[in-house]
Amino acid sequence: MNKQQGIKLSAIAIVASIAIGCSSTNPTNAPQVSPEGMELKKSTRSTVAYKKEGVDFSEYDKVQILPSGVAFKKNWKRDYNRDQASLSTRVHDDDVIRIKADVAKLFDEVFKEEFGKDAKFPIVDKVSSNTLVIRPAIVNLDVAAPDLKSAGNVKTYASDAGQATLFLELYDGVSGEILARIVNVSVAGDNSYYQWATRVSNRADAKRMIRTWAKTLRTKYDEAHMPKTH
C-alpha cells in the first residue's frame, strides 16, 4: 500500500471511529446530515448509515467494486506484543502486511462472489451510465489471536477472531457523487467460549463476517430493483 492509500485509510478510520463513537454512547449524537449533505437513515450501537435524499438505486443496473483497503486498529501491533512473553509469539511488520493483504483479498473475493450470483446486474471494470460504484474498506481491524509463522508449536486460544469496522461508500459511476455511506462494527467468530485460533479458523470467521456484510448489501440492492407495489 502506498503512502497516499495509507493517508486515505487513516482518514476513513477517523471518520468511522467518530461515527461509531457517537452512536455507541448515544445514537442520537450521530449528525443528522453528513458533510456531503446525506441524511442519517440508521444509527445504532453498531451501525451508522447515510443516504442522499431522492436517490433511486433501481436506476443502477451495473456494479463496479473497487479494491478494498484494510487498516489495523491504532497501535494494534504494539498492544498485542505487550502481552506476549515470548519473542516467537510477537507480531512483526511482515505479519501485519501479510494479514492486511489476506483480508483485502478475501473481502474482494466474497463481495464479487455475492454480487456476481445474478448476471442481471453485471460487475464491470469500467464505469458508464447507470453504474453503481462500491468503495469498501475495513478499518480498526483487531485480530485477537493471529496465527504467526514464527510462533512454532505455540497454540493460541481465543473466544473470537477479533473485530473490524466496515466503511462502505456508494457512488454514481459517471458523476462521482456520493450516494450512501455505511459504517458497521462486527465481531468475527463470537463463540462465547475459547477455542484454538489458527490461520484457517481466523479465515473462516472473517469470511463469515464479510459474507454477512456482502449479503446485506446485495439484499438491499435487490430490493431496490423489485417492482413497486401500490
Rosetta blueprint (number, residue, H / E / L):
1 M L
2 N L
3 K H
4 Q H
5 Q H
6 G H
7 I H
8 K H
9 L H
10 S H
11 A H
12 I H
13 A H
14 I H
15 V H
16 A H
17 S H
18 I H
19 A H
20 I H
21 G H
22 C H
23 S H
24 S H
25 T H
26 N L
27 P H
28 T H
29 N H
30 A L
31 P L
32 Q L
33 V E
34 S L
35 P L
36 E L
37 G L
38 M L
39 E E
40 L E
41 K E
42 K E
43 S E
44 T L
45 R L
46 S L
47 T E
48 V E
49 A E
50 Y E
51 K E
52 K L
53 E L
54 G L
55 V L
56 D L
57 F H
58 S H
59 E H
60 Y L
61 D L
62 K E
63 V E
64 Q E
65 I E
66 L L
67 P L
68 S L
69 G E
70 V E
71 A E
72 F E
73 K L
74 K L
75 N L
76 W H
77 K H
78 R H
79 D H
80 Y H
81 N H
82 R H
83 D L
84 Q L
85 A L
86 S L
87 L H
88 S H
89 T H
90 R L
91 V L
92 H L
93 D H
94 D H
95 D H
96 V H
97 I H
98 R H
99 I H
100 K H
101 A H
102 D H
103 V H
104 A H
105 K H
106 L H
107 F H
108 D H
109 E H
110 V H
111 F H
112 K H
113 E H
114 E H
115 F H
116 G L
117 K L
118 D L
119 A L
120 K L
121 F L
122 P L
123 I E
124 V L
125 D L
126 K L
127 V L
128 S L
129 S L
130 N L
131 T E
132 L E
133 V E
134 I E
135 R E
136 P E
137 A E
138 I E
139 V E
140 N E
141 L E
142 D E
143 V E
144 A L
145 A L
146 P L
147 D L
148 L L
149 K H
150 S H
151 A H
152 G L
153 N L
154 V L
155 K L
156 T E
157 Y E
158 A E
159 S L
160 D L
161 A L
162 G E
163 Q E
164 A E
165 T E
166 L E
167 F E
168 L E
169 E E
170 L E
171 Y E
172 D E
173 G L
174 V L
175 S L
176 G L
177 E L
178 I E
179 L E
180 A E
181 R E
182 I E
183 V E
184 N E
185 V E
186 S E
187 V E
188 A E
189 G L
190 D L
191 N L
192 S L
193 Y L
194 Y L
195 Q E
196 W E
197 A E
198 T L
199 R H
200 V H
201 S H
202 N H
203 R H
204 A H
205 D H
206 A H
207 K H
208 R H
209 M H
210 I H
211 R H
212 T H
213 W H
214 A H
215 K H
216 T H
217 L H
218 R H
219 T H
220 K H
221 Y H
222 D H
223 E H
224 A H
225 H L
226 M L
227 P L
228 K L
229 T L
230 H L
